[in-house]
Amino acid sequence: SDSFVESWNDRLRDALSSCDGAADSCAEPASCPRVVGLDESSRGFFPLSLCNANDYVDQRVVLVGDAAHRVHPLAGQGVNLGYGDVRELTDTMIAAVSEGQDVGSLHHLENYESKRLRHVLPTMAAIHGLKHLYGTSSVPATLLRSLGLQLTNASKDIKAGLMQHAMK
């Protein structure tokens, strides 16, 4: 088990648990919205939620995409995280096969989990932070986000770095 990943996962879980219901537990089916019927004249909504599975892998079992992590629907990052999961799992399986190993061995799957958590957890924290930054009308927060957007827009390096991270 990787101490870096455990530390970040613990920090993220602590930070999210202090938010007033902002973080759902993926392990609690009751927190997931259910569609029980459709009425063309009605409107519906799904609450914003953010959660991360405690474990992405077990022997011969792998969680990917929304089964492993769910993020607020900001900038399409949920689907990008899922694509990254598939790319990393594919690379992990190719490595196992090239070494003559079982693709479902926990040894290889834990490597996949560690790599994905190193990417997913900081992304989840950033998305959660952006949700709160844009969910307030406080003057300091408005000034901070405006300045941040202007700086990001003015720097090709920052924009390129953000896009590169988002596509992993």
N, C-alpha and C positions, 0 to 999 in steps of 0.2 A: 504494500500500500504506500502511496506517495504522500509524504508529509505536506508538500506544497499544496497539492490538490485538497487534502483533508482540511488544511488550514483555511483555504479559500472557501470551501464548501461550508465549513462551520461559520465563518464570518458572514457569508451570504445568508445562511439560514437564520443567524441571529439578527441581522439587519432586517430581513424580511418579516421576521416574527414580531418585530417592534412596530411594524406598520399596521395601522388599523384595518385588518382583514385584507390587506393588499396581496398577501401571498396565500395561495391555496396549497393544500397538501395534495400531491398527486396520488397519494395512497388513500385518500378519502373520496370514494365514488360519489358521495352526496354533494361534494363541492362542484361537480361537473354538471353543466346545464344539460337538461334533457328536453328534446322536442317530443311533445305528446300529441300534437295536432297542428294543423295549419288552417288559417283563416285568411283569405286574400285581403280582407279589409283591416286586418290587425297589423300592428307593428310588434317587433320583438327586439331584444338585445341580449347580448352575452356580456357578462361583466368582464372587465379586464382582469387577467389573472397572470400569475407568474409562479412557476414551481419547477423544481428540479428533483428527479428521482434520486434516492439515496445511493443506488447502485445502478450502473448501466449494463453490467454483465454478470453472468454466472456461468457455470460450466454448460457450454453449448447453447447459451441464451444471450441475446443482445437486444437492448432497447435502442431504437434510433428515432430521430425526429421528435414529434410531440409525445411519443411514449416515454422518452427520456427527459424531455424538458419542454416547458411551455412558457412563452414570453408574451408580453403585451404586443398587440398587432401594430407595432410602429416600424415603418420603413421596410416591411416584408422580411424582417430578420429571422422570423421563425422558420420560414421555408429555406433561407440560406443556411441556417444551422442544421436543418435536416439534410440538405445536400452535402454539407461538410461531413456529417455523420456517415453518409453513404460512401463518400470518397475515402474517408479514413478507414472504414470497415473493409472496403474493397482492397486498399493497400495492405491492411493487416492480413487479410485472407491470402493475398498473393504472396506475401512474405512467408506465411506459414507453409503454403504449398511448395514454394521454392526451397524451403529448408526441409521438406519431406515430413512436416509436422501435421497434426490434426488441426484443421481450421477452427474447430470448436473448443480447442484447449483453453483453459482459463489463463494460462501463461500469455498467450497471444491476445486474448480478449481484454485482459487487464491493461495491456499496452494501448489498445484502442481507447479504453475508458480514460486512462490517464491523459492521453493526447487531447481527447475531446473536452474533458473537464478543464484543461488548461486554456482552452479557447472559449468554451461555453460560459463558464462562470464570470469572467470579466465582461463578456458581452451582455449577459443577463444583468449584471450590476449597472452597466452603462445604460441599458434600455430602461431599467427601473428608475435610474436617476433622471433620465430625460422625461419620463412620464411625470415625475414629480415637479421637475423644472418647468414643464409646459402646463402643468395642472394648477398653477397658482397665478394670481394676478398681483402678487406682492411686487412693489417697485424694485427692490434690490434684485430679486430673481429675474424680473423682466429685463433689467439692465444687464445682468450677467449673461442671460441667454442671447440677448441682442449682440453684445460684445463678442461672445463666443462664436456666433454665426458669422459675424463680420470677419473675425480673425481666420476662421476656417475657410471662408470663401476667398480670402485674400492670399492664402497659402496653398500653392499646388502640392507641396510636400505633405501637409496635413490632410488634404483631401485624398491624395493618393494613398496615404497610410490607412485612413479610415475605410476607403473602398477595398483595399487589399485585405484588411482584417474582416470586413463584412463578407467577403467571398470565400473565406476559409471554412 
